[in-house]
Amino acid sequence: METNAPAKRRGIYLLPNLFTTAVLFFGFYAIVAAIQGRFEAAVIGILVAMVMDGLDGRVARLTNTQTEFGAEYDSLSDMVAFGLAPALVMFQWALQGLGKIGWLAAFVYAACTGLRLARFNTQIGIADKRYFQGLPSPSAAAILSSSVWVGTQYAVEPSAVGWLAVVLTPLVGLLMVSNFRYSSFKELDVRGKVPFMVVVVMMLGFAVLFIHPPLVLFLLSIGYALSGPLFTLIRIHQRRAQRRREPEQTP
């Protein structure tokens, strides 16, 4: 007598998706806080979402619980936390008084985030893991949110930097959909042994960060954003130099 095999239970892994849900929660919290005019709380919400986003993928890899559902859910959460939330925070703080130009600048950023995430999903498994193609969405969110944080800390009048925000917001969005290569730092072996001085440098880094977190975060995020174009220019220069040497080496 034949017996039917028990149906395979369907479900989702709890732990990695719990971190992804946290990304979505803090992104939504940042939107609500921005609407209420609590910009510092909104920025902190985005920063916490960045931390959670960095943990969910690592937890999934460590526990071998990577799924297609988790990848899609992660992208949707990133769209809210690093696309809609930073765009709305910047709009509420500096772009709102500029009319259509202001909300169009915020829309360009949000749309570029969606395109960046969609392109990333299509390249899973085929792209070089050492690099990101285009500025990662959390890094782009860090630029906008830290700039607002610096402005609130120094009591900058939003209307005085409105046109600067109009340029910065879509420019950061365009960096996300560019072909500039950014280091993913995935080749770093955090579980291996490191020289003692590395620990000392890390300690000094934390000390500098806590001197003035908004300004340090802003400078770090801007520096990382500039590293992509700079890396591309260096590669172009190296290729041109190599082409000049090739004719000299031929007999």
Secondary structure, 3 states (H helix, E strand, C coil): CCCCCCCCCCCCCHHHHHHHHHHHHHHHHHHHHHHCCCHHHHHHHHHHHHHHHHHHHHHHHHCCCCCHHHHHHHHHHHHHHHHHHHHHHHHHHHHHHHCHHHHHHHHHHHHHHHHHHHHHHHCCCCCCCCEEECCCHHHHHHHHHHHHHHHHHCCCCHHHHHHHHHHHHHHHHHHHCCCCEEECCCCCCCCCCCCHHHHHHHHHHHHHHCCCHHHHHHHHHHHHHHHHHHHHHHHHHHHHHHHHHHHHHCC
